[in-house]
Each structure stands twice: as C-alpha cells, then as structure tokens.
Amino acid sequence: MTTTDTQANAYLARFRTALTGMTLAEREDIVEEIRMHIRERAGEKGIDIDEVLAGLGPAEHLAEEYRTGLLLQQARRSISPLLILRATLRWARTGVEGTVVFFIALLGYTMGGAFLLLALLKPLFPHHTGLWVGPGVFDFSFHLGREYPSATVHEVLGWWFIPVCLVLGSLVLLATTKLIRMLTRQFRWRRPIAAAAHTPAAMVIAG
C-alpha cells in the first residue's frame, strides 16, 4: 500500500465515522464519492495527496456539511416543524444565511403555536383569554387571575375566539413551513468536491 493510499484511507475512516444520522447506504455512497474524488485529483499531474486532502478540509468538517445538506434535503420534503427546526438549526451553524432562516422558522412556529395554545386555554379560562380591544389596544392574550386590567378594554370575540385562533395558528404554521422549505433551496454546497456529473445526492440541495 502506497503512502497516498494510507493517507486517503485514514482520512476516509475519519470521514465515515463522522457521517452520523444517516443510513448505511447513504453513508457508503458519500464515502465512495469522496474516495473517487481523491483518486481523480491525486492522479492529476503536479498534485499530491496532501494538497487534495487540504482542499477537502478536515474530515469532520466535511462530514458536517454533508449531514447539513442531507438534513435540509429531508426538510424540503417534510411538514414536521421539529424536523424543519432541527435542519435550520444545523444550517445556522454554517453562517449568517442559515442563522436568519432558523430565526424566521423559530418565530413563525412560535407564533403559530401560540395561537393554537390560546385556543386550548379559552375553554379553561374563558374570562381571561380572548381578543381584547380598546383605546390603543388590540391584543390576543391570556391574563391569568384576572380579566384585562383596563376597564375600557373588552374581549370582543367570545367563543368565536377558538375557531379564529385555530385558523390563524394553522395558517401561520402552514405559511412558515412553505416559506422555510422554499428558503432551504438556497443552501449551496461550498466545497468544489467534484464535477457536476459526479455530484452526490446529499450535495444537490438547490434547484
């Protein structure tokens, strides 16, 4: 076994170990793709194995990018807020773009969840939950222990508050999911790994 093979195998071993959270088939496909890239680049004139591996970066960082790409790819097909939040949180670790998308997702799901929670609280605390309207006040809220503190502010929806909150919450959750799924298509692989003809499935996030 040559020095080149030894270095490549050691790199791939670390890379394979770091590719967690995916199936065995997905992991081996990705490892094989990187193996092919190393062989092709190392076979070019004037390029040695150290230069090839340096271009790939640390094996753990490369694996993290693949894991992020695969998770975002799953999020694009999912309606699960938990999966989408998990994917955007992973994306947030890669830079400002991902951080912005994560906070949009967090804000949207928090607002949608808050409306649904208010709908559940209305039957339990009918006099303390509602849409409060008055001079300078327009407030969907829950006030534990007492009604709205101002005598000039009144709850205006009554029991209609429940379906209104259910509809608003559902619409906010749906809109947030559609928006985040659209934004995840902006994720771009930042490492020039291989030619387009050999691009792994986990790398094809945009498009």
C-alpha positions in Angstrom: 0.0 0.0 0.0 1.4 3.4 -1.0 1.7 6.5 1.2 -1.1 8.0 -0.8 -3.4 5.1 -0.1 -2.6 5.2 3.6 -3.3 8.9 3.9 -6.5 8.6 1.9 -7.8 5.6 3.9 -7.1 7.3 7.2 -9.0 10.4 6.0 -11.9 8.4 4.8 -12.1 6.4 8.0 -12.4 9.6 10.0 -14.9 10.9 7.4 -17.1 7.7 7.6 -17.1 7.9 11.5 -18.3 11.5 11.4 -21.2 10.7 9.0 -23.8 10.1 11.7 -27.5 10.4 11.4 -27.9 8.7 8.0 -28.5 5.2 6.7 -25.6 2.8 5.9 -26.3 3.1 2.2 -26.3 6.9 2.2 -23.0 6.9 4.2 -21.2 4.5 2.0 -22.4 6.3 -1.2 -21.0 9.5 0.1 -17.7 7.9 1.3 -17.3 6.3 -2.2 -17.9 9.7 -3.8 -15.1 11.3 -1.8 -12.9 8.3 -2.5 -13.4 8.7 -6.2 -12.7 12.4 -5.9 -9.4 11.8 -4.0 -8.3 9.3 -6.6 -9.1 11.6 -9.5 -7.4 14.6 -8.0 -4.4 12.7 -6.7 -3.9 11.2 -10.2 -3.5 14.7 -11.8 -0.1 15.8 -12.7 1.6 18.1 -10.1 -1.0 17.4 -7.4 -0.1 15.3 -4.3 -2.3 13.7 -1.7 -1.6 16.4 0.9 -3.0 19.1 -1.4 -6.1 17.1 -2.2 -6.9 16.5 1.4 -6.2 20.1 2.3 -8.7 21.1 -0.4 -11.4 18.9 1.2 -10.7 20.3 4.6 -10.9 18.4 7.9 -12.8 15.2 7.6 -15.1 16.1 10.5 -16.0 19.5 8.9 -16.7 17.9 5.5 -18.9 15.3 7.1 -20.8 18.1 8.9 -21.5 19.8 5.6 -22.9 16.5 4.2 -25.0 16.0 7.2 -26.4 19.5 7.0 -27.1 19.1 3.3 -28.9 15.8 3.8 -31.0 17.1 6.7 -32.0 20.2 4.7 -32.9 17.9 1.8 -35.2 16.0 4.1 -36.7 19.2 5.5 -37.6 20.3 1.9 -40.0 17.3 1.7 -41.3 17.4 5.3 -44.2 19.2 7.1 -42.8 18.4 10.5 -41.9 21.7 12.4 -39.4 19.7 14.6 -37.5 18.3 11.6 -37.5 21.7 9.9 -36.3 23.5 13.0 -33.6 20.9 13.5 -32.5 21.3 9.9 -32.4 25.1 10.0 -30.6 25.0 13.4 -27.9 22.8 11.7 -27.8 25.2 8.8 -27.4 28.2 11.3 -24.1 26.7 12.4 -22.7 27.3 8.9 -23.1 31.1 8.7 -25.4 34.1 8.7 -27.7 32.9 6.0 -28.7 29.8 7.9 -29.0 31.8 11.2 -31.5 34.1 9.6 -33.6 31.2 8.2 -33.5 29.5 11.6 -34.8 32.5 13.4 -37.6 33.0 10.8 -38.6 29.4 11.4 -38.5 29.8 15.2 -40.5 33.0 15.1 -43.1 31.6 12.7 -43.6 28.3 14.6 -43.7 30.1 17.9 -46.4 32.5 16.7 -48.5 29.6 15.2 -48.1 27.5 18.3 -49.1 30.5 20.5 -52.4 30.9 18.6 -53.2 27.2 19.0 -52.3 27.3 22.7 -54.7 30.3 23.2 -57.5 28.2 21.5 -56.9 25.5 24.1 -56.8 27.9 27.0 -60.1 29.6 26.1 -62.4 26.8 27.4 -60.3 26.5 30.6 -60.1 30.2 31.3 -63.0 31.8 29.3 -62.9 35.1 31.2 -59.1 35.6 31.0 -58.4 34.5 27.4 -59.5 36.4 24.3 -59.1 39.2 21.8 -59.0 42.4 23.9 -59.9 45.6 22.1 -60.0 49.2 23.5 -58.3 52.6 23.0 -54.9 51.8 21.5 -55.3 48.1 22.3 -55.7 45.1 20.0 -54.4 42.1 21.9 -54.7 38.3 21.5 -53.7 37.2 25.0 -54.2 35.2 28.2 -54.3 37.0 31.6 -54.2 34.6 34.5 -56.0 35.5 37.6 -58.0 38.5 36.2 -59.5 39.9 33.1 -57.8 42.7 31.1 -56.7 45.3 33.7 -58.2 48.3 31.9 -62.0 48.9 32.3 -62.1 50.5 28.8 -60.8 47.3 27.2 -63.2 44.4 26.4 -63.0 40.9 25.0 -64.9 41.0 21.6 -64.9 37.5 20.1 -66.4 35.4 22.9 -66.4 31.7 21.9 -65.6 32.7 18.3 -62.1 33.2 19.7 -61.4 29.4 19.5 -62.0 28.9 15.8 -60.3 32.2 14.9 -57.2 31.2 16.8 -57.3 27.7 15.3 -57.5 29.1 11.8 -54.8 31.8 12.4 -52.5 29.3 14.1 -52.9 26.7 11.3 -52.3 29.4 8.6 -49.2 30.7 10.3 -47.7 27.2 10.7 -48.5 26.4 7.1 -47.1 29.6 5.8 -43.9 29.2 7.9 -43.4 25.6 6.6 -43.8 26.7 3.0 -41.5 29.6 3.4 -38.8 27.7 5.1 -39.0 24.8 2.6 -38.5 27.4 -0.2 -35.6 29.1 1.6 -33.8 25.8 2.2 -33.4 25.6 -1.6 -30.9 28.5 -1.3 -28.5 26.2 0.5 -25.4 25.9 -1.6 -22.5 23.4 -1.2 -19.5 25.5 -0.5 -16.7 23.0 -1.4 -15.7 22.3 -5.0 -15.7 18.5 -4.5 -16.2 17.0 -7.9 -17.5 17.7 -11.3 -21.3 18.1 -11.8 -21.6 14.7 -13.3 -20.4 13.1 -10.1 -22.3 15.3 -7.6 -23.6 13.2 -4.7 -27.3 13.3 -3.9 -26.7 14.9 -0.5 -24.9 17.8 -2.2 -27.8 18.6 -4.5 -29.9 20.9 -2.3 -30.6 23.8 -4.5 -32.7 23.5 -7.6 
